[in-house]
């Protein structure tokens, strides 16, 4: 294996890239590049933004020493073929519908070296990174979730994401499953806080962070976070009985309020006899970068390549 790999995290409105040292499995901080992206932009606008980040990262090292580029990519995406499947329902990156990312992006890169591209779902990449070098390192079974505009999730067994087994939900995802009066994604996202707050108090609020600041002084708003934690405990419990993870690792913006909702979640687990630990990621987006580069580790690739594009 060559000395370096590029890790890329494609967000809804940005791209983050960095070089990973393959011998030490660590990001080189000086190679990190963050560029904002207009996800409703033209094909050329998106490729220009993506390549700006990649070119900035790659300029720090000799491209001949690169193994390839690993992408943590949101859906809808064909991860096996590397083709965007973003349609109207996604409301983002519509210009990349049925576009082969390698063919499209390579001409924008400032190197003559032909680099292989590999792709993993962004939530799965986060989970792989956490199991590899993060808060789930050493755990046989772990679950990783990201809490933000929606809920991303992945189930990991011995470092490998599980998507087709009776003890995990379909595709290893929780967001689409029914919960209470809607879907899991409806209850564990920023919009649950904003919608619930408006219903109960008749006022609008920007997001969970604003509510968290208010909750520290207002018991009625604190009750929202307690309810959120109880709901998390209720949602996770049946899956933890099927898939007894040693740890749940959480990332995403809402985890900044874990001190408000975490205690009620853990109390629910305790009442149900669930011993799973809950930890907040230190690496956050870096986990997705690291997880995406693990696709170039031969043993890991052999275990996941046949499960694409599900992953």
C-alpha positions in Angstrom: 0.0 0.0 0.0 1.2 3.5 -0.8 2.1 6.0 1.9 -1.1 8.2 1.8 -4.8 8.1 1.0 -7.2 11.1 0.6 -10.3 11.1 2.8 -13.3 13.1 1.7 -16.5 13.9 3.5 -19.3 15.3 1.3 -21.8 17.3 3.4 -25.0 18.9 2.4 -23.4 22.3 1.9 -19.6 21.6 2.1 -16.7 19.3 1.3 -14.0 18.4 3.8 -10.9 16.6 2.6 -7.6 15.6 4.2 -4.6 13.3 3.6 -4.3 10.2 5.8 -1.0 8.6 6.7 -1.7 4.9 6.0 1.1 3.7 8.3 -0.3 5.5 11.4 -4.0 5.7 10.4 -4.1 9.4 11.2 -5.1 12.6 9.5 -2.5 15.1 8.6 -4.1 18.3 10.1 -2.1 20.6 7.9 -3.7 19.0 4.8 -7.3 19.6 5.9 -9.4 21.6 3.4 -12.9 22.9 4.0 -14.9 24.4 1.1 -18.5 25.5 1.0 -20.6 24.0 -1.8 -23.8 25.2 -3.4 -25.6 21.8 -3.5 -28.2 23.3 -5.9 -25.5 24.6 -8.2 -24.6 23.5 -11.7 -22.4 20.5 -12.4 -19.4 22.8 -13.0 -20.0 24.8 -9.8 -20.1 21.6 -7.7 -17.0 20.0 -9.4 -15.1 23.3 -9.0 -15.8 23.4 -5.3 -15.0 19.7 -4.7 -11.8 19.9 -6.7 -10.7 23.1 -4.8 -10.7 21.2 -1.5 -9.0 18.1 -3.0 -6.3 20.1 -4.8 -5.6 22.0 -1.7 -5.1 18.8 0.3 -3.1 17.0 -2.4 -0.7 19.8 -2.9 0.9 19.0 0.5 2.3 15.6 -0.7 3.6 13.8 -3.8 0.6 12.5 -5.7 2.6 9.4 -6.7 2.5 8.4 -3.1 -1.3 8.4 -3.1 -3.2 5.1 -2.9 -6.5 6.7 -3.9 -9.4 8.8 -2.8 -12.1 7.6 -0.4 -15.4 9.4 -0.3 -17.9 9.5 2.6 -21.0 10.2 0.5 -24.6 10.9 1.4 -27.4 9.1 -0.4 -29.0 8.6 -2.8 -25.8 7.1 -4.4 -24.7 4.0 -6.1 -21.6 3.3 -4.0 -20.5 0.3 -6.1 -20.4 2.2 -9.4 -19.7 5.7 -8.0 -22.7 7.2 -9.6 -24.9 10.0 -8.1 -28.6 9.1 -7.8 -29.7 12.4 -6.4 -33.3 13.2 -7.5 -35.9 15.8 -6.7 -36.7 14.1 -3.4 -33.2 14.7 -2.2 -33.2 18.5 -3.0 -29.4 18.5 -3.3 -26.8 17.7 -5.8 -29.4 17.3 -8.5 -26.8 18.2 -11.1 -25.0 15.0 -10.3 -27.9 12.7 -11.2 -26.5 9.6 -13.0 -23.0 11.2 -13.1 -20.0 9.0 -12.6 -18.0 11.0 -10.0 -14.6 9.7 -11.0 -15.1 10.5 -14.6 -16.5 13.9 -13.8 -14.1 15.0 -11.1 -10.7 13.7 -12.4 -10.3 16.4 -15.1 -10.6 19.1 -12.3 -7.8 17.6 -10.3 -4.4 19.2 -10.6 -2.4 16.0 -11.0 -1.7 13.7 -13.9 -1.7 10.7 -11.6 -4.8 8.5 -12.2 -6.2 7.9 -8.7 -8.8 5.2 -7.9 -12.0 6.4 -6.1 -14.0 4.3 -3.6 -17.2 5.3 -1.8 -19.0 4.6 1.4 -22.2 6.0 2.9 -21.3 9.0 5.1 -23.0 7.6 8.3 -21.3 4.2 7.6 -17.9 5.9 7.1 -18.4 7.6 10.5 -19.1 4.3 12.1 -16.1 2.6 10.5 -13.8 5.4 11.6 -15.1 5.2 15.2 -14.7 1.5 15.3 -11.2 1.7 13.8 -9.6 4.5 15.7 -12.3 6.3 17.7 -14.5 5.8 20.7 -15.7 2.3 19.6 -12.1 1.0 19.1 -11.8 -2.4 20.7 -15.5 -3.1 20.9 -16.8 -6.2 19.2 -20.1 -4.7 18.4 -20.9 -1.0 18.1 -23.5 1.4 16.8 -22.8 4.8 15.5 -25.4 7.6 15.0 -25.2 11.1 13.8 -27.8 13.5 15.1 -28.4 16.7 13.1 -30.7 17.5 10.2 -31.6 13.8 10.2 -30.4 10.6 11.9 -27.6 8.7 10.3 -26.7 5.2 11.7 -24.7 2.1 11.2 -24.2 -1.2 13.0 -20.6 -2.5 13.2 -19.4 -6.0 14.0 -15.7 -6.6 14.4 -15.0 -3.4 12.5 -17.2 -4.3 9.6 -20.6 -2.6 8.9 -23.5 -5.0 8.9 -26.4 -4.4 6.5 -28.0 -7.8 5.7 -28.6 -9.7 8.9 -31.6 -10.5 11.1 -30.2 -8.6 14.1 -29.9 -5.3 12.3 -32.5 -3.1 10.5 -32.6 -3.2 6.7 -29.4 -1.7 5.2 -28.2 -1.0 8.7 -30.3 2.2 8.8 -32.7 3.3 11.4 -34.0 6.6 9.9 -36.8 5.1 7.8 -38.3 2.8 10.4 -41.7 3.7 12.0 -41.6 5.3 15.5 -44.6 6.6 17.4 -46.6 8.8 14.9 -44.0 9.0 12.2 -40.5 7.8 11.3 -37.4 7.7 13.4 -35.9 10.5 11.3 -38.9 12.7 12.4 -38.1 12.3 16.1 -34.3 12.4 16.2 -33.4 15.5 14.2 -33.3 19.3 14.5 -36.8 19.6 13.1 -38.3 17.6 16.0 -37.0 20.3 18.4 -38.2 23.2 16.2 -41.6 21.7 15.4 -42.3 20.5 18.9 -41.2 23.9 20.4 -43.5 25.8 18.1 -46.5 23.5 18.8 -46.1 23.8 22.5 -45.0 27.4 22.9 -46.4 29.1 19.8 -42.9 30.5 18.9 -40.3 29.7 16.3 -36.7 28.8 17.2 -33.7 28.4 15.0 -32.5 25.0 16.2 -31.5 22.7 19.0 -28.6 24.8 20.1 -30.7 27.8 20.8 -33.1 25.6 22.8 -30.2 24.1 24.7 -29.1 27.5 25.8 -32.6 28.3 27.0 -33.1 24.9 28.6 -30.5 25.5 31.2 -32.7 28.2 32.8 -36.2 27.0 31.8 -37.7 23.7 33.1 -40.4 23.6 30.4 -37.8 23.6 27.7 -35.5 21.3 29.6 -38.5 18.9 29.5 -38.0 18.7 25.7 -34.5 17.4 26.1 -35.6 14.9 28.7 -38.3 13.7 26.3 -35.8 13.5 23.5 -33.5 11.3 25.6 -36.4 9.0 26.7 -37.4 8.6 23.0 -33.8 7.7 22.1 -33.8 5.0 24.8 -37.1 3.7 23.6 -36.0 3.6 20.0 -32.7 1.9 20.6 -33.8 -0.7 23.2 -35.4 -3.3 20.9 -32.4 -3.2 18.5 -29.9 -3.4 21.4 -31.7 -6.6 22.5 -31.1 -8.0 19.0 -27.7 -6.5 18.5 -26.0 -6.2 22.0 -23.6 -3.4 21.2 -21.0 -2.6 23.8 -21.1 1.1 22.8 -23.1 3.6 20.9 -21.0 6.4 19.6 -22.8 9.7 18.8 -21.8 12.5 16.5 -23.6 15.5 14.9 -24.6 18.9 16.1 -27.3 17.8 18.5 -24.7 15.9 20.6 -23.5 19.3 21.9 -26.6 19.0 24.2 -25.9 15.5 25.4 -25.6 16.6 29.0 -29.3 17.6 28.7 -30.7 14.5 27.0 -28.1 11.9 27.8 -29.2 11.2 31.4 -32.8 10.4 30.5 -31.6 8.1 27.7 -29.3 6.2 30.1 -32.0 6.0 32.7 -34.3 4.4 30.2 -31.5 1.9 29.3 -31.0 1.1 33.0 -34.7 0.4 33.5 -34.6 -2.0 30.5 -31.4 -3.8 31.7 -29.4 -2.4 28.8 -25.7 -2.2 29.6 -24.5 -0.4 26.4 -22.3 2.5 27.0 -22.9 5.8 25.2 -20.0 7.9 24.1 -19.7 11.2 22.2 -17.2 11.2 19.3 -14.1 13.2 19.7 -13.3 12.9 16.0 -16.7 14.0 14.6 -16.3 14.6 10.8 -12.7 13.3 10.9 -14.2 9.8 11.6 -15.9 9.8 8.3 -12.7 10.9 6.6 -10.8 8.1 8.2 -13.5 5.5 7.6 -13.6 6.3 3.9 -9.9 5.8 3.6 -10.1 2.4 5.1 -11.7 1.3 1.9 -8.2 1.0 0.5 -7.1 -1.5 3.2 -7.2 -4.8 1.3 -8.6 -7.0 4.1 -11.4 -4.5 4.9 -12.2 -3.9 1.2 -12.6 -7.6 0.6 -15.2 -7.7 3.4 -17.3 -4.8 2.2 -17.0 -4.6 -1.6 -19.7 -7.3 -2.3 -22.1 -5.4 0.0 -22.0 -2.2 -2.1 -24.0 -0.3 -3.1 -26.0 -1.1 0.1 -23.2 0.5 2.2 
